C-alpha cells in the first residue's frame, strides 16, 4: 500500500504559499485509489440577484490552509487512516444550467 497523503506542512511551505488545494493535500487527476476526495463545483448560474457561489470552492480551499492534519483536543487524525486528495473543480458550462448538471453528474 502506498503511503497515505498528508497535508503539506507549514514548515515545508508557508500556509499563504503554494498551490491552493483543499487542506493543502495533493492534487489528484483521478479518484482511483482514494478513500475520499474533495471536488469543487463553481456554479451559480441558477441563482438570481446573488451571484458569487462560483467562487466558493476557491475560497474554501484558501481557508482550509489553516486546518491541521490532526485534532489536538480529540486526537483524531483522519489522514493517518484515509487516502485523501483534492480532485479539482468540475468544468461546468457557464451558460447552461441543464448542461452543467449533466457535466457534474458525469464528471466523476
Secondary structure as GFF3:
##gff-version 3
##sequence-region A 1 108
A	DSSP	three_ten_helix	22	24	.	.	.	ID=ss1
A	DSSP	beta_strand	36	40	.	.	.	ID=ss2
A	DSSP	three_ten_helix	53	55	.	.	.	ID=ss3
A	DSSP	alpha_helix	56	64	.	.	.	ID=ss4
A	DSSP	three_ten_helix	78	80	.	.	.	ID=ss5
A	DSSP	beta_strand	84	89	.	.	.	ID=ss6
A	DSSP	alpha_helix	97	107	.	.	.	ID=ss7
###
